[in-house]
Amino acid sequence: MKTTNNSIMRDIPTHQGLKYHRSAPANREQIMSELAQLEHENARLEREITIWLSNQKRTQTRIEQVQKRMHLMRRMFEELLPKPQAAPSGQDTSGHYREVNLEY
């Protein structure tokens, strides 16, 4: 059995949301009532889009700020790392030590 995740209030089915799937209204009063409800639903959805776009812009701005800070921190970290010194001539520059034979 598949479960649905109703973590967002707009995803929870309500009587108002379910009744739009019924048959056509029978008289003038029902038509006007449904038209008014649809206008309210349209206004609510437009407000939701406005809020969503505002949140999206704010989030994008925050992402850009975080990325700039990450770039700055990486540069500062690289500056703190010790610089590799040039190897004197005759030494192995691969980062490994050469083998030396010792006799006692």
BELQUIZI-V756334 format. One record per residue. PSI is psi in whole degrees, -180 to 180 (none if undefined). Layout:
psi->PSI
psi->PSI
//
This chain:
psi->129
psi->131
psi->147
psi->146
psi->103
psi->59
psi->-11
psi->134
psi->-36
psi->-14
psi->-10
psi->124
psi->135
psi->169
psi->-41
psi->-40
psi->-30
psi->-26
psi->-9
psi->-6
psi->13
psi->-177
psi->172
psi->147
psi->149
psi->-29
psi->178
psi->-42
psi->-42
psi->-40
psi->-48
psi->-39
psi->-47
psi->-38
psi->-43
psi->-42
psi->-39
psi->-36
psi->-41
psi->-42
psi->-40
psi->-44
psi->-41
psi->-43
psi->-37
psi->-40
psi->-41
psi->-42
psi->-43
psi->-45
psi->-43
psi->-44
psi->-39
psi->-45
psi->-37
psi->-44
psi->-43
psi->-41
psi->-42
psi->-41
psi->-43
psi->-39
psi->-44
psi->-41
psi->-43
psi->-42
psi->-39
psi->-43
psi->-40
psi->-43
psi->-43
psi->-44
psi->-38
psi->-42
psi->-42
psi->-40
psi->-43
psi->-34
psi->-29
psi->-22
psi->140
psi->139
psi->136
psi->132
psi->151
psi->136
psi->136
psi->154
psi->141
psi->-9
psi->153
psi->126
psi->10
psi->-6
psi->-4
psi->152
psi->147
psi->150
psi->135
psi->131
psi->130
psi->137
psi->135
psi->none
//
